[in-house]
Amino acid sequence: MTTPDISSPVKAVLFDLDGTLLDTAPDLGAALNAVCEQYERPAVTAETFTPVASHGSRGLLQLAFADDYIDMETELRHAFLSAYKENIALHTQPYPGVLELLSVLQRESIKVAIVTNKPKRLTEQLLPHFPEFEAIKVVVSGDTLSVSKPSPEPLFYAAEQLGIEPSDCLYVGDAERDIEAGRNAGMVTVLAEYGYISNEDQPQRWQADYHIASPLALLELLAIDNS
């Protein structure tokens, strides 16, 4: 497949949230370990849970409960979400360079949106902790529509809300479903290699158009001089 040409000006950048804009793994892991303590299971180390953070409560709980997760799914998810909501932004931080990146995109009149699979109630609880994100008016959560990523529909919806054609958008994310959704939406896809990618993942097979090792590397990709 030919890599899309982004020599023409990009009009909008759409971002995943967890593992792309915000490092939410510490608080997600803390919620997981609160559930482990409640059910007398061994705590899960940060080294183990961080690469799985993009897979949400299901992926995290399966780390600790393995085959038992299926039979206990409802009660475990309830316990996890209760613990997470209590401390949703205790240790969560933007990745280094994210705030500068957003500022430069705004300066360059490039529109920005968030498209996440995080449920709306959690997204709306989390984002106000970061005032720098207030300028982002288009936020599509995992339950905003009847489908979520890897469906391209949330990306189409975000582009429509921005008033930008999908072909004029970049989508940046750290998970296979992000790249699949972006490709299916006809957007240029950018893999955030600094996000939550486990040793079991095979990102070379995801066919992202571009890879970035840090948020500010996106500016170089867009040929924006920030010196």
C-alpha positions as CSV (number, residue, x, y, z in Angstrom):
1,M,0.0,0.0,0.0
2,T,1.3,3.5,-0.8
3,T,1.8,5.7,2.1
4,P,-0.6,8.7,2.0
5,D,1.0,12.0,1.1
6,I,0.7,14.6,3.8
7,S,2.6,17.3,2.0
8,S,-0.6,19.2,1.6
9,P,-1.8,21.0,4.8
10,V,-3.6,18.8,7.3
11,K,-6.8,20.5,8.4
12,A,-7.5,18.4,11.5
13,V,-5.8,15.9,13.9
14,L,-8.0,13.4,15.8
15,F,-6.5,11.8,18.8
16,D,-7.1,8.7,20.9
17,L,-7.1,9.6,24.6
18,D,-5.7,6.9,26.9
19,G,-2.1,6.1,25.8
20,T,-2.0,8.9,23.3
21,L,-2.8,12.2,25.0
22,L,-3.0,11.1,28.6
23,D,-1.0,8.5,30.5
24,T,-3.9,7.0,32.4
25,A,-2.3,3.7,33.3
26,P,-1.3,4.6,36.9
27,D,-4.9,5.3,37.9
28,L,-6.3,2.3,35.9
29,G,-3.7,0.1,37.5
30,A,-4.6,1.4,40.9
31,A,-8.2,0.6,40.3
32,L,-7.3,-2.9,39.2
33,N,-5.2,-3.5,42.3
34,A,-8.1,-2.2,44.5
35,V,-10.2,-5.0,43.0
36,C,-7.4,-7.5,43.5
37,E,-7.2,-6.5,47.2
38,Q,-11.0,-6.8,47.5
39,Y,-11.0,-10.3,46.1
40,E,-7.7,-11.3,47.8
41,R,-5.7,-11.7,44.5
42,P,-2.1,-10.7,44.2
43,A,-1.4,-7.2,43.1
44,V,-0.4,-6.6,39.4
45,T,2.8,-4.7,38.8
46,A,2.9,-1.5,36.8
47,E,5.3,-3.2,34.3
48,T,2.5,-5.8,33.7
49,F,-0.6,-3.6,33.6
50,T,0.7,-0.5,31.7
51,P,1.0,-2.2,28.3
52,V,-2.6,-3.5,28.7
53,A,-4.1,-0.2,29.7
54,S,-5.5,0.5,26.3
55,H,-7.7,-2.6,26.5
56,G,-9.8,-1.1,29.3
57,S,-11.3,-2.8,32.3
58,R,-11.8,-6.1,30.4
59,G,-8.1,-6.5,29.5
60,L,-6.9,-5.3,32.9
61,L,-9.2,-7.6,34.9
62,Q,-8.2,-10.6,32.8
63,L,-4.6,-10.0,33.9
64,A,-5.6,-10.7,37.5
65,F,-8.5,-13.0,37.2
66,A,-7.7,-15.0,34.0
67,D,-10.4,-17.7,33.4
68,D,-12.4,-16.6,36.4
69,Y,-13.1,-13.3,34.7
70,I,-15.9,-14.7,32.5
71,D,-18.0,-16.0,35.4
72,M,-17.4,-12.8,37.5
73,E,-17.4,-10.2,34.7
74,T,-20.4,-8.1,35.9
75,E,-19.3,-7.8,39.6
76,L,-15.6,-7.3,38.7
77,R,-16.3,-4.5,36.2
78,H,-18.6,-2.8,38.7
79,A,-15.9,-3.0,41.4
80,F,-13.3,-1.7,38.9
81,L,-15.3,1.2,37.7
82,S,-16.3,2.2,41.2
83,A,-12.6,2.3,42.3
84,Y,-11.5,4.1,39.1
85,K,-14.2,6.8,39.4
86,E,-13.0,7.6,42.9
87,N,-9.5,8.4,41.8
88,I,-9.7,9.0,38.1
89,A,-7.1,11.7,37.9
90,L,-4.9,11.1,40.9
91,H,-1.8,10.2,38.9
92,T,-2.9,10.6,35.3
93,Q,-0.9,13.2,33.4
94,P,-0.5,14.3,29.8
95,Y,2.4,12.7,28.0
96,P,5.5,15.0,27.9
97,G,5.0,17.4,24.9
98,V,1.3,16.9,24.6
99,L,0.3,20.3,25.9
100,E,2.9,22.1,23.7
101,L,1.7,20.0,20.7
102,L,-1.9,21.1,21.2
103,S,-0.9,24.7,21.6
104,V,1.1,24.6,18.3
105,L,-1.8,22.9,16.5
106,Q,-4.1,25.7,17.7
107,R,-1.7,28.3,16.7
108,E,-1.5,26.8,13.2
109,S,-5.3,26.7,13.0
110,I,-5.4,22.9,12.8
111,K,-8.5,21.6,14.4
112,V,-8.4,18.9,17.1
113,A,-10.8,16.3,18.3
114,I,-10.7,13.3,20.7
115,V,-12.1,10.0,19.6
116,T,-11.8,7.4,22.5
117,N,-13.4,4.1,23.4
118,K,-13.6,5.3,27.0
119,P,-17.3,5.6,28.2
120,K,-18.7,9.1,28.0
121,R,-19.3,9.3,31.8
122,L,-15.7,8.6,32.5
123,T,-14.4,10.8,29.7
124,E,-16.5,13.7,31.0
125,Q,-15.3,13.2,34.5
126,L,-11.6,13.0,33.5
127,L,-11.1,15.8,31.0
128,P,-12.0,18.7,33.3
129,H,-9.0,17.9,35.4
130,F,-6.9,19.2,32.5
131,P,-7.9,22.7,31.7
132,E,-5.5,22.8,28.7
133,F,-8.0,20.4,26.9
134,E,-10.9,22.9,27.2
135,A,-10.3,24.2,23.7
136,I,-11.1,20.7,22.3
137,K,-14.8,21.0,21.7
138,V,-15.3,17.7,19.8
139,V,-15.0,14.7,22.0
140,V,-16.4,11.3,20.8
141,S,-16.6,8.6,23.5
142,G,-17.0,4.9,23.2
143,D,-20.7,5.1,23.7
144,T,-21.4,8.4,21.9
145,L,-22.6,6.3,18.9
146,S,-24.0,2.7,18.8
147,V,-20.6,1.5,17.6
148,S,-17.0,2.3,18.7
149,K,-13.5,1.8,17.3
150,P,-12.4,-0.2,15.3
151,S,-15.5,1.0,13.4
152,P,-14.7,4.1,11.5
153,E,-18.1,5.7,12.4
154,P,-16.8,7.6,15.5
155,L,-14.0,9.1,13.3
156,F,-16.5,10.1,10.6
157,Y,-18.7,11.7,13.2
158,A,-15.8,13.7,14.7
159,A,-14.8,14.9,11.3
160,E,-18.4,15.9,10.5
161,Q,-18.6,17.8,13.8
162,L,-15.3,19.6,12.9
163,G,-16.6,20.4,9.4
164,I,-13.6,18.7,7.9
165,E,-13.5,15.9,5.2
166,P,-12.0,12.7,6.6
167,S,-9.4,12.7,3.9
168,D,-8.0,15.9,5.4
169,C,-7.6,14.4,8.8
170,L,-4.9,12.6,10.7
171,Y,-5.8,10.0,13.3
172,V,-3.3,9.4,16.1
173,G,-3.6,6.4,18.4
174,D,-1.6,3.7,20.2
175,A,-3.8,0.6,19.6
176,E,-4.6,-1.7,16.6
177,R,-8.2,-0.6,16.7
178,D,-7.1,3.0,16.3
179,I,-5.1,2.3,13.2
180,E,-7.9,0.0,11.8
181,A,-10.5,2.7,12.4
182,G,-8.4,5.4,10.8
183,R,-7.6,3.4,7.8
184,N,-11.2,2.4,7.3
185,A,-12.2,6.1,7.6
186,G,-9.7,7.0,4.8
187,M,-7.6,9.1,7.2
188,V,-3.8,9.2,7.5
189,T,-3.0,7.0,10.5
190,V,-0.2,7.7,13.0
191,L,0.8,5.2,15.6
192,A,1.8,6.6,19.0
193,E,4.7,4.2,19.8
194,Y,5.1,5.8,23.2
195,G,1.6,4.5,24.3
196,Y,0.4,1.2,25.6
197,I,1.8,-1.4,23.3
198,S,2.6,-4.8,24.8
199,N,5.2,-7.4,23.8
200,E,2.4,-9.5,22.5
201,D,1.2,-6.8,20.1
202,Q,2.5,-6.8,16.5
203,P,2.3,-3.1,15.5
204,Q,4.4,-3.7,12.4
205,R,1.3,-5.6,11.1
206,W,-1.2,-2.8,11.8
207,Q,-0.1,-0.9,8.7
208,A,-0.1,2.6,10.2
209,D,1.0,5.2,7.7
210,Y,3.4,6.8,10.1
211,H,5.0,6.1,13.6
212,I,6.0,8.7,16.2
213,A,8.1,8.0,19.3
214,S,6.9,11.1,21.1
215,P,4.0,13.6,20.8
216,L,6.1,16.4,19.5
217,A,7.4,14.2,16.7
218,L,4.0,14.8,15.1
219,L,5.1,18.4,14.4
220,E,8.0,17.2,12.4
221,L,5.7,14.9,10.5
222,L,3.4,17.8,9.7
223,A,6.5,19.9,8.7
224,I,5.7,22.5,11.4
225,D,8.7,24.4,12.6
226,N,8.4,24.8,16.4
227,S,12.0,26.0,17.1
